[in-house]
Amino acid sequence: MSPKSLVNIGDYSREDIIRILGTASRFKENPNRDLLKGRVCATLFFEPSTRTRLSFETAVNRLRGRIIGFSDAATSSSTKGESLKDTIMMVSNYVDLIIMRHHLEGSARYASEISPVPVINAGDGSNQHPTQTMLDLFTIYETQGTLENLNITVVGDLKYGRAVHSLIQGLSHFNPSFHFVAPEELAIPDKYKSFCHSKGIRYSEYTDFSAEAINDSDILYMTRVQKERFTDLMEYEKVKNVYVLHNEMLSDSKENLKVLHPLPRVKEISQDVDDNPKAYYFQQAKNGMYARQAVICDLLGIEVK
């Protein structure tokens, strides 16, 4: 049975993931359907977003649903001191599903526990971003023809990068091998290394962004260093431009390699990479709409043929 809410990618089994990716594929063939006619979804974004919010809203609109909500917490009653509980309980009176992004880790889990309607976590602090993982898995499958036994190199902010944390869990069903490339200050947290150990997932850690790591990869997953997660701006300045991918660095990479990025990009991928056929991050972002249509319909129990 599908979970009532999607808070953590761990809420989905291997079978759930495969089923939802199949649905996303059907939406890619035809994204315009009447499946949400008469339904209302809320987007509650307490933290800034462009791609995630717009792809969710487009997903609902293309399914003929309605969207209410806010894209700036400053326009909500939270500025008057309204608690998250009261906001969730109030909004759930009006809608069939809540899509929420919040800066506090655990906020989405809390919302799902008190809400009478399904909740989708659109990012909770540096914790999880499960629909990003679903679109990442959809993109990886689309470009590689499989999710099994792939070499994944993840570069940049592995400490605060919620997309990375979710991706590790999502791929854990498919026997991946990881190269984690990060400065010591942004290394992958111990709990995710422990998770890899518990699942028998092979991984290596590097501080150098080497040709060896790139050339061994099926997927090169770049991330930005997230200024908004730092309390010490001196630390941010120290690491913000440590790793930059240039086009010539891909010259000896595998033919099947694809470069992904959850976006927004700052300087970690040079614009000379954009015209390389191995660059796939803009197509990856487009796939977010199809993956999110699939997740929404799955949580609402809507069959997609």
N, C-alpha and C positions, 0 to 999 in steps of 0.2 A: 504494500500500500504506500502511495506517495505521502511524504510528510505534509502536515498541514501548512507549515511555513518553510522557507528556505533561509536559514540563518547562517549555517556553516556548511561548507561543501561536504563535510562528513555526514550531513543529514541524508546524503544520497549514496546509495549502494552502487556497485558496478553496473547492475542491471538498470537502475534508475538513470544513470548517466547515459548508457547506450540507448535507452528508450527515448530520452529527451533529445539526444543528438539526432536520432532518426526523425523526430518531430521538427527540429530546427531545419533539417534538410528539406522537409516538405514545405516549410515556410519559405525557404530560399527559392524554391520553384514557384511559389505563389504566396506572397506575403499579404495580399489584400483579400480578406475574408470577413464574413459577418459574425464571427464567433463570439464577440463581446458585445453585440448589440443589446442594449438595455442594462449593461454593467457599467459601474463607475469605479475607477481606481484612483487612489490618492498617492501623490508623490510628496513626501515630507523630507526635504533636503535641508538639514540643519548645518550642512557643510557644503562648500561650493562644488559644483560639478558642471561639466559641459556634456561630454560624450554619454555618460551613464544616464543622466536625466533625459537628454534628448532622445536617446535610443529607446528608453522605456516609454516615453511619451509617444514616440513615433510607432512603436510596437502596438500600443493600445489603440492609437488612432487608425492604424491600418487594419485593425480587427474590429473597427466600428464601435469601440468603447468610448467612454468619456473620462477625462482627466480633471481632477481638482487637486489643490495643494499649494505648496510654496517652494520657491527655489532659493529663498534667503530667509534664514531664521529671524532676521531683524524685522521681517514683515509679519511674524507670527506672534501669538500671545505669550510665547516663551520669554519675550522681552519684558512682559509684565509680571513675570515670575511664575507662570503656569508650569506645573510639573510635567515631565514626560508622560507619566501615567495618565494625567488628565487630558493631555493632548491626544494620546492614542485612543482613550476611551471615547472622547468626543468625536474624533474623526471616524472611528469605526461605526458610529451611528449612521453615517452617510454613504459608506462605500462597501464594495465587495472584496477589496484587497488593498493593502497598504504597502507601498514601496518606500523604504526609509534609509537615509544616510545620516550618520551621526558621528561626532568626533569622539565619543566615549566608547571604549571597548566594552562589549557586553550589552550595549543598549538595545541592539536588535533582538538578542535573546530575551531580554526583559520584556520588550514590546510584544514578542510572539507569545509569551506566557500569559499576558493579560488581555490580549486582543481577541475578540470573538471572530475576527476575520483573518485570513492568511496574511502573513508579513513576509516581505522579501527584503533581505539585508542588502542594501546597495553600498555597503561599506561602513564598518564601525571602527573608527580610529585606525590603528595599525594592525588590527586583528584579522578580519576576514573580508573577502569580496567575492562571494560564491558565484554570482552571475558573470563576473569577469572570467572566472575559471571555466564556466560553461562555454563561453564564446571562445576562450583560448583552446579548449579541448576540441570544439567544433572546427576551429581553424587548423589545428594540428592534424586532425583526422582528414580534413579536406586536402591538405597539402602533402601529407605523407601516406595517405591511404590506410593508415593504421594508427592506433595509440600504443601498440605493444613494443616493448624492448627498444625504446628510443633514447638517444643521448641528448640531454637537455643542458645547455649552458645558460646560467642565469647570472646577470651582471648588474652590479650597482648597489642599490640600497636594499639589502636583504634583511636588515634589522627591522625597519619600519614598513617595508613593502607588503601590504596586505594581499596584493595580487599574487605575489610570490608565495606567501604562506598558504593561500588557498590552492595554488597550482600544485604545490608539493603534495597536498592531501588528495586532490582530484586525480593526479597521475598515479597515486600509490597503488591503484587497482591494476596497473598495466605494466609493471616491472620496468620502470625507467632507470636510467643512470644519470646522476646530476653532477655537473661541475658548478660549484658556487664560487663566484668571483666577486670579491668585495674587499674594501679596506678593513682593517681590524675594527675600526669604530662602527662599521655597518655590517659586520659579519652575521651570518644566519644565526638566529637565536638557538640556544641549547635545546629548547623544547622541540624544535623542528628536526634537529639532528637526532634527538632521542626517538622521535616519531619514525624517522628513516630507519634507525636501528631496529625498532620494534616490527617494522614491515619488511625487513630484509632488503631495503633499498640501498644500492651502492651510491656513494657520493664522495667527491673530493673537494677540498677547499683551496683556493688560491687568492693571493693578493695581487698577482700580476695578470694582466689581461693578455695572455699569450696566444701566439699563433696555434700552438698545440691544442688549446682549449677550443678555439674557433673551428679548426680543421677536423676535429673529432666529432663535431656536433651535427645533429639533424635539425635542431631548433636552437637558435641563439636569441634568448629572451633578455632584451635590454630594459633597464628601468632608470628612472630619474632619481636623483637624490632630492628628497622631499624637504624643502626648506621649512614647511609648516610644522614638521615633526620635531624640529630642533628647539631646545630652550636656550642653547648657547650658540649664537650666530658665528662665533669664531670657529667652532667645530664644523659648522656648515661650510664656511669659506674654505676650510682645510680640505674637505673631501668632495666638493660639488662638481669638480671637473676632472676627477681622477681617471675616469675611463671614458674615452670617446672612440666610437666606431667610425672608421673612414672606409671608403669604398675599396681602396687597395688592400685592406686587411682581409677581404673576402676572396682574394684572387685564387687561393689554393683550397678553398672550402669545398665541401661535398656539393655535388650537383643538386641534390635534393634539399640543401639547407634553406631554411626560411628564417628571416630576421623578424621577430615580433617585438611589440612594445605596448604596454597597456595605455600609453599616452596620458597626459600631454608630454611631448618631447621638449626638452630644453636644449642642451648642447651635447647630450650623450650619443646622439646619432647625427653625424655630419649630413648636410643636405645632399652631398654628392652620392650618398647611398640610395637616395629615393628612386633613381632611375634604374637601379640594379634589379633584375627580375627576382632576385632573392629577397628583396625588401617586400614585406607583406603586411606591414602594420596598419596601413589605411584600409586594406581589405578586411583585416582582422577587426577593426572598429566597426565596419559595416556589418560584419557577422553578428555583432552584438544585438542588433534588432531581432534577427531570426532566433537566436538563442533565448532572448528574453521573451519573445512571443511564446516559445515552447514552454518555458518555465511558468509563465502566467497561466497558460491553459492547463498545464499539468496540475498546478495547485488548485485551480478552480474545477477540476474534474471534467474538463471539456475535451472530448475526443476529436483528434485532428486526422482527417483521412487524406 
